[in-house]
Amino acid sequence: MSDTHHNPFPYVNRDISWMYFNHRILKEAMRDTVPPLDRLSFLGIYSNNLDEFFRVRMATISRLATMSGSNVAHERHKARELFTELSDMDHQFTKEYEQAIHEVEQNLADNNILILNEKELNDEQRHFIRCLFREKISGFVSPVWINKLNEFSRENDDRIYMAVELSGPGMKTDYAIIELPVSTIGRFIPLPSSDGKQCVMYLDDVIRLSLPLTFPGMGYTDFNAYSFKFTKDAEMEIDNDLHVGPLEKIAKAVKSRKKGATLRVIYDEKMPQQLLSMLMKKLHLDKLDTVKPSGRYHNHKDFMSFPAMGRDDLKYPVWRPIVRPELKGSDSLLQEVAARDRFIHVPYHTFDYLVRLLQEAAVSKSVKSIKMTLYRVAKNSKIIEALINAARNGKKVTAVVELLARFDESSNIHWAKKMQDAGVNVVFGVEGLKVHSKIVLIGMKNGNDIAVVGTGNFHEGNAKVYTDYFLMTANPAITKDVAEVFSFIKRPYRPVKYKHLLVSPNSMREPFKELIDKEIHHARKGEKAFIHIKINHITDEEMVARLYEAAREGVEVKISVRGNCSLVTGTPDLKGNLNASGIIDRYLEHSRLFHFYAGGENKVFIGSADWMPRNLDNRVEVVTPILDEAIKEDVINTIEYALRDNVQARVVDGTGTTDMQKTDDPLPFRSQEELYKRYDEINRKASEEFESRKRNVEATEAAKESEVARDDEANENN
């Protein structure tokens, strides 16, 4: 869908482009060259993404579509058209999704892994499940009679429910609702093997088999259970009371999310009409809401945690994170960074480098302060433990916690309170602006501060699957600007000028536009000009228009974009100068990297910002230039590898195609695999050099000790 009402150029609506992106994930799950357990994981990612899309984007569009008043008639009409188009796409992709599940389950069966239902168990398996239910599951199964349930307004929408129909001789039919205890038990239960085949069972079917044990001694003889799930509007109601603190406001708002309006219901198509009608009344749906009959199982996001069953042969080979040589010794990382800029590119490199840097800063007598922004953090965060330890050691520690990180609000409230209790100065960002930047400033007593600027969250879990860069530097050109960012967060209305960093909301859009304009200037003069970008999203209308202009003027614009992309790349006026592709592979592409040829200067940047209005205008984002030539070369190499990919990259041209990208490479080129090989080889050589230097130092020290011993012996003889 190209929206040209506001634009004199082709522009793909951001939500349509998001559906295209999620479809690319589904297509990866449908590739028979992908190992079956990884195909299941992609199916889980697709399902989880779609749930969040409905909670956030479809909910917003639904609110717009139901606005009242003649002054908003046009916007209301557009929203309804968009809602219909997105719903049609969802319906179309769901058919492919269900077929993909069938194909993957068949693939697993061909590899001797069977997913059994309650009617397919042998006697041993049936006995195993009944014992398991009594011993570990029954205490977490709490049925509620449907006539006692007033509504679902307080129920969680990220769960699976079963509507149960119960009857017996001479009894009227009763109905109950059961929430499946997935978070406690898990969704998939491994079973005793059968005929040499490994078996697993949905928790849904465990509950079905155990219904007589759930309603004992009540006379019921017939039990039928039908699963369903629902999705709510995830918008939060934030209290504007000036007397209420930010922690309390967001905690209360998170609770309000549970009361959000239901806007999508998916249910077992075999559910009896009477039971379905009762359920729909409890869910309070309106005419725009999505009600979709489906199969027996829902919430396939749980495929992401499907048990491996010891079958590593059905997964991608493990790529262990590469450990830099300097991490293997006991040398100071603070001194390493002070001597020369360092970087890690996760998950290729281990995230432990950054953890160790903060742990060292927490105890080092040379460090006086640590400042850090936190958007999302791991469940058991070593990063936060390091900050707490630093505070206990007398450092002045400031943590800027973003309480409005969507769906992580409760976690961030928990960590904020824990840090406050430990003496950390917790700051809740800038009112009206999400603090999305990924920065650290380590204040050194000698004045030579150290900064970290990243493209992703300081999150140990994400660092295992998200591709992100983290620059560590003592270069005053960067550290002084990072200090200014923290000053801006503390006093957002004070004018700030940055010499090197690009910082939104006030100092990022214009510098990016100037960089594009300079490429246009060089192209008009007939000189070499290009813009190569690796990014998550491009939807900002002004940036889209600028890229179109650059391509028309002869600038080579190549983009590797993971998610939303509003560009239409194939129009004749662009002269083939604008190309975009998106990589779906074992790692989630997340880094934001920018390379402008700049007349041969090769200006390279990394940072937290995508090219969306929210990033450029409505958040605190930080993008840093790369000044170290070796690191610059590495970032350029990463971008070029992504643009060369002809194995995992699909065309992103604004039409929704899922065709694989074709390049000039005669051989297959898979960028993530090639990057891992490259880093592994670099690290092998660096490790050899590191060990050689270490041996030389040890040999020199041994020689000195030997010489001292000879001198001592000679002195004694004299």
Buried (B, 14 or more C-beta within 10 A) or exposed (E): BBBEEEBEBBBBBBBBBBBBBBBBBBBBBBBEEBBBBBBBBBBBBBBBBBBBBBBBBBBBBBBBBBEEEEEEEEEBEBBBEBBEBBBEBBEEBBEBBEEBBEBBBEBBEEBBBBBBBBEEBBEEBEEBBBEBBEEEBBEEBEBEEBEEBEEBBEBEBBBBBBBBBBBBEEEEBBBBBBBBBBEEBBBBBBBEBBEEEBBBBBBBBBBBBBBBBBBEEEEBEEBBBBBBBBBBBBBBEBEEEEEEEBBEBBBBBBEEBEBBBBBBBBBBEEBBEEBBEBBBEBBEBEEBBBBBEBBBBBBBBBBBBBBEBEBEEBBBEEBEBBBBBBBEEEEBBBEBBBEEBBBBBBBBBBBBBBBBBBBBBBEBEBBBBBBBBBBBBBEEBBBBBBBBBBBBBEBBBBBBBBBBBEBBBBBBBEBBEBBBEBBBBBBBBBEEBBBBBBBBBBBBEEEBBBBBBBBBBBBBBBBBEBBBBBBBBBBBEBBBBBBBBBEBBEEBEEEBEBEBBBBBBBBBBEBBBEBBEBBBBBBEEEEEBBBBBBBBBBBBBEBBBBBBBBBBBBBBBBBBBBBBBBBBBBBEEBEEBBBBBBBBBBBBBBBBBBBBBBBEEBBBBBBBBBBBBBBBBBBBBBBBBBBBEEBBEBBBEBBBBBBBBBBBBBBBBBEBBBEBBEBEEEEEBBBBBBBBEBBEEEBEEBBEEBEEEEEEEEEEEEEEEEEEEEEEEEEEEE
